[in-house]
Amino acid sequence: MTIRPVPLFLAADHGGFRLKALFLAWLSEKGGDVRDLGTFSDERCDSLDYAIKMAEAIAANPSALGVVICKSGNGITMAANRYQAVRAALCLNSTMARMARAHNDANVLGLGAEMTGELVALDCLEAFLTTPFLEGRYAERRDRLTALGGLKPPPSSPLD
């Protein structure tokens, strides 16, 4: 697998810390521009803070991709989707990840560390990173999603 030559941002709360660490190790073998937005331990923290960090990173790097992880995947994905630059898809398997990229141009993969096993999560990540957006009629859907609006990232997150 070759990682696209765009930044890839990873963000997780304490519940997703271990899965994020696994991803970082796996991705280090693949090369590419991988950036860790935290958290940096399994000490309790709020997933919303890391969703904000992801939204800021994606807004500043529109061609980038991202991965957000919490225990269920729900909270961090919902929070990330509140921001206009983010099209996050919560995926439970690699088919969902492929469809999210191909049909919706999802730019952030949401995962639940307690909802998927490590091998399934790695399959989701690989599918997300290697599936191209189909463009064509799907570009209209992506543009309509973006036009729905959302919050602009705050000037600085509570973690700065």
Helices and strands as residue ranges (DSSP letters): E 8-12, G 14-16, H 17-30, E 34-36, H 47-60, E 65-70, H 74-80, E 88-90, H 94-104, E 108-112, H 118-130, H 137-147
